[in-house]
């Protein structure tokens, strides 16, 4: 039932239905205009023109069916290629978060240290250290603000990758799993062990390519 439902929801299928329907209507109109139409079909008594129309109709149907299959295969390859590009681009953006994540972690650690020192001091000591606390908070806020455009770009790249994964037909479940694995990989984990991150995602990227390409044409992610 799902296959039938998917078949009728495919826009390309409706295009071919329209072509065949129009040819059928044309055949009916032509048949009505032929004199002495009989309700009993006799293959022997059919004029040559009717045979030509019938053969043309069958030919159009075969061509439409063949073209449809070729178009679907080509579209599958194009969608797979676009997803591969989106996956690669999002990996590059994820990989580039290492330095910013490390800096953010460092600022948070310093801020936490200042707060701990302040709690251990008396009132006078807290007053003395208060400017350092405010400066560190401002520094962290300014850094986060400077990264807003970059993380917006990351969100857009992630959305594009997930959208492309959702329209894949061949190996859809595996492709979606790879996309979700990259999308949910934590930036802190990437900064802590980038080598592990790259190795895991690179294996996924190779599996994505293997759907259509041989081993000799596989491309690795940059290290």
C-alpha positions in Angstrom: 0.0 0.0 0.0 2.8 2.4 0.8 4.4 1.8 -2.6 1.1 2.5 -4.4 0.6 5.6 -2.3 4.2 6.8 -3.1 3.7 6.0 -6.8 0.6 8.3 -7.0 2.3 11.1 -5.0 5.2 11.2 -7.4 4.9 14.3 -9.7 6.7 12.6 -12.6 4.2 9.8 -12.6 1.3 12.2 -13.0 3.0 13.8 -16.0 3.1 10.5 -17.8 -0.5 9.8 -16.8 -1.5 13.1 -18.4 0.4 12.2 -21.6 -1.2 8.7 -21.8 -4.7 10.2 -21.0 -4.4 12.8 -23.7 -3.4 10.1 -26.2 -6.3 8.0 -25.1 -8.8 10.9 -25.5 -7.3 11.7 -29.0 -7.9 8.0 -29.9 -11.5 8.1 -28.7 -12.2 11.3 -30.6 -10.7 9.9 -33.7 -12.7 6.7 -33.3 -16.0 8.6 -32.9 -15.3 10.4 -36.2 -14.8 7.2 -38.1 -18.1 6.2 -39.9 -19.8 2.8 -39.2 -18.3 2.3 -35.8 -19.1 -1.1 -34.5 -19.3 -2.1 -30.9 -17.8 -5.5 -31.8 -14.1 -5.2 -32.4 -12.8 -7.2 -35.3 -9.1 -7.3 -35.6 -9.2 -8.5 -39.3 -11.5 -5.7 -40.4 -9.6 -2.9 -38.7 -8.3 -0.3 -41.2 -4.6 0.3 -41.5 -5.0 3.8 -39.9 -6.4 2.2 -36.7 -3.4 -0.1 -36.5 -1.0 2.8 -36.9 -2.7 4.7 -34.2 -2.7 1.7 -31.9 1.0 1.1 -32.5 1.8 4.7 -32.0 0.0 4.7 -28.7 1.9 1.6 -27.5 5.1 3.2 -28.7 4.4 6.4 -26.8 3.6 4.4 -23.6 6.9 2.4 -23.9 8.9 5.6 -24.5 7.2 7.3 -21.6 7.8 4.4 -19.3 11.5 4.1 -20.3 12.0 7.8 -20.1 10.4 7.9 -16.6 12.8 5.1 -15.4 15.8 6.9 -16.8 14.7 10.2 -15.3 14.2 8.6 -11.8 17.6 7.0 -11.9 19.2 10.3 -13.0 17.3 12.2 -10.3 18.4 9.7 -7.7 22.0 10.2 -8.6 21.6 14.0 -8.6 20.0 13.9 -5.2 22.7 11.6 -3.8 25.4 14.0 -5.2 23.7 17.0 -3.6 23.5 15.2 -0.3 27.2 14.2 -0.5 28.1 17.9 -1.1 25.9 19.0 1.8 27.4 16.4 4.1 30.9 17.4 3.1 30.2 21.1 3.6 28.6 20.5 7.1 31.6 18.4 8.1 33.9 21.3 7.2 31.9 23.7 9.3 31.8 21.3 12.2 35.6 20.8 12.0 36.2 24.5 12.0 34.5 24.8 15.4 37.5 23.3 17.2 39.3 26.5 18.0 36.2 28.5 18.9 34.9 25.7 21.1 38.3 25.5 22.9 38.3 29.3 23.4 34.8 29.3 24.8 35.7 26.4 27.2 38.7 28.4 28.3 36.7 31.6 29.0 34.1 29.6 30.9 36.8 27.9 32.9 38.4 31.2 33.8 35.0 32.7 34.7 34.2 29.8 36.9 37.6 30.1 38.6 37.0 33.8 39.3 33.5 33.1 40.8 35.0 30.4 43.0 37.7 32.8 44.2 35.0 35.5 44.9 33.0 33.1 47.0 36.0 32.3 49.2 36.8 35.9 49.9 35.4 38.4 52.4 33.4 41.5 51.4 36.4 43.6 50.7 38.1 40.9 48.6 34.9 40.5 46.6 34.8 44.2 45.8 38.4 44.1 44.5 37.8 41.1 42.3 34.5 42.3 41.0 36.0 44.2 38.0 37.8 41.1 36.8 34.5 39.1 37.0 32.6 41.7 35.0 35.4 41.9 32.4 35.5 38.2 32.0 31.7 38.0 31.6 31.8 40.7 28.9 34.6 39.0 27.1 32.6 35.7 27.0 29.5 37.5 25.8 31.3 39.4 23.1 32.9 36.2 21.9 29.6 34.4 21.7 28.1 37.4 19.8 31.0 37.3 17.3 30.2 33.6 16.6 26.5 34.1 15.9 26.8 34.5 12.2 29.0 31.4 11.9 26.6 29.3 13.9 23.7 30.6 11.8 25.6 29.4 8.8 26.1 26.0 10.5 22.4 25.7 11.2 21.5 26.4 7.6 24.1 23.9 6.4 22.7 21.3 8.8 19.1 22.0 7.6 20.1 21.6 4.0 21.9 18.3 4.7 18.9 16.9 6.6 16.5 18.0 3.9 18.6 16.4 1.2 18.8 13.2 3.2 15.0 13.1 3.5 14.4 12.9 -0.2 17.0 10.2 -0.9 15.3 7.0 -2.2 18.3 4.6 -2.4 19.6 3.4 1.0 17.4 6.0 2.7 17.6 4.7 6.2 21.4 4.5 6.2 21.7 7.9 4.6 19.4 9.4 7.3 21.4 7.7 10.0 24.7 9.2 8.7 23.1 12.6 8.5 21.8 12.5 12.0 25.1 11.2 13.4 26.9 14.2 12.0 24.2 16.6 13.0 24.1 15.5 16.6 27.9 15.2 17.1 28.7 17.5 20.0 31.2 20.3 19.4 32.8 19.7 22.8 33.6 16.1 21.7 35.0 17.3 18.4 37.3 19.7 20.2 38.4 17.1 22.7 39.2 14.4 20.1 39.1 15.7 16.6 41.0 12.7 15.2 38.2 10.3 16.4 35.5 12.6 15.0 37.2 12.8 11.6 37.7 9.0 11.5 34.1 8.2 12.3 32.6 10.7 9.9 35.1 9.8 7.2 33.9 6.1 7.3 30.3 7.3 6.9 31.3 9.5 4.0 32.9 6.6 2.2 29.8 4.5 2.8 27.7 7.2 1.3 29.9 7.3 -1.8 29.8 3.5 -2.2 26.1 3.6 -3.1 27.1 4.7 -6.6 30.8 4.8 -6.9 33.6 2.1 -6.9 36.4 2.0 -4.4 38.9 3.5 -6.8 36.8 6.7 -7.0 36.1 7.3 -3.3 37.2 10.5 -1.8 38.3 10.9 1.8 37.4 13.9 4.0 40.2 16.3 4.7 42.1 15.7 7.9 
